[in-house]
Amino acid sequence: MQNIRNLAVCGIAVFAISSCTGNEGYLQQNIAAFGPEDCEPVVEQQIDRLKIDRSKITRIDYLTYYISESESGETYNFQGWLDFNNCKGNFVVDMNRSCQIERTYPTGNCRMEDIVAQQ
């Protein structure tokens, strides 16, 4: 009976772990970032997912956003800032230290309809 209980617990654990990786090709589950530039593949993938027109992008900057500093260490996240040739502002990809996207948003007068590829 103990062996069956152990087998059931192991089966549930394997199922739980495997269900966490169900989004094949999603780069955020595979990156261990040491600096903001390490998140570049995630930002590039987000550009493709949102169908942002690459011909309108003039620059992409990767930044460390410091939230707080204390004796126990620094709290920070990473960001990708996209500049465009057709609007004044940016598109920001906010990520945690593991390059997982927490939110995205346009700034200034850049609107999503201005930066996505026309179909």
Protein Blocks (a to p, Z undefined) as FASTA:
>chain_A
ZZmmmmmmmmmmmmmmmmmmmmghiaklmcccfbfklmmmmmmmmmmmnopafklpgbdc
dddddfbdcfkbccdddddddddfkbgcdddddddfkopafbdcdehjbdfklmmccZZ
